[in-house]
Amino acid sequence: MVIVMVFILIPRSFAEELLAPIIGIVQGPTDAPTDAPAPTPDPSVAPSPTDIASPAASPTDMPSPSQSADSASPSASPSPSPTPEAQADQSMHVMIPSVVSIDPRAHSVFLPMLTAGGMRTLLVCGYTNGPSLIFGAPENGALQGGSGTSTFRITGDPGTVMASLNGSMGMRALASQGGLSGSQITLRFVSLTMPSIKMELCNSGSPSNTRTISIRALGMDLNMVKDGVTLK
């Protein structure tokens, strides 16, 4: 039995001695150190002043509010809008009838064609001693006011103004009470720098461009005439 145990134990121990280095190399060291934790900073140690970052710009480098307001303000003030006024040269040609004859019983009459030109912008102001003056509506672009009253104003280029006054059989004078006989219509023509119907501009033209139309009755009588009639 001793001999048998010798043959069993000696080869086993010998095999362990031979295999132990090989097994250790394959498995690696078992007592390798683990990862050490990172060291925590000591709160009692304060950072030095040199470690603090300096600001990018000092407050004195920033623009002041007054400088910003001055840079944002416009450099020039807006120019005022032009004001309409009478031209210095009021020379023009005007063709207006001075007398219009009507039936003594008439309450309305269409005036003959009116003509005026020789300017770029024309203002016509009309006045009557009673009747109303009616003329075309301003669909053609003329600026007007007072149509259907005893005082009116109309302005624009000469062709547009004359088309409004002469359109629809011409300007019409209408008396609401009584007849038109003895009425007068005054027309003032003013050359302007730009269209306007301001009342004060009517007196800024030349007196030579003012025309008056008198409305008078025809000499008519209503008489009964008796005369003999010969029949054959």
Number of C-alpha atoms within 10 A of each C-alpha: 6 7 7 8 9 11 11 11 11 10 11 11 11 10 11 11 11 10 11 10 10 10 11 11 9 8 8 9 9 7 6 7 7 6 6 6 6 6 6 6 7 7 7 6 7 7 9 7 8 7 7 8 7 9 7 6 8 8 9 7 7 8 9 10 9 9 9 10 10 10 10 9 8 9 8 6 6 7 6 6 6 8 9 14 18 20 17 12 11 19 16 14 13 16 12 17 15 12 15 17 15 19 16 16 12 14 17 19 19 18 21 15 16 15 17 18 18 13 18 15 22 26 27 24 24 22 19 19 12 18 25 21 25 19 21 21 15 16 9 12 13 21 19 22 16 16 18 15 17 19 20 22 21 25 28 24 20 20 15 19 26 23 19 22 23 19 14 13 13 20 21 20 25 21 18 11 9 10 18 26 21 11 16 20 22 15 20 21 27 27 32 25 16 18 21 20 19 15 11 8 18 20 13 18 22 17 12 12 18 17 17 17 17 16 20 17 16 13 9 8 7 5 6 6 5 6 6 5 6 5 4 3
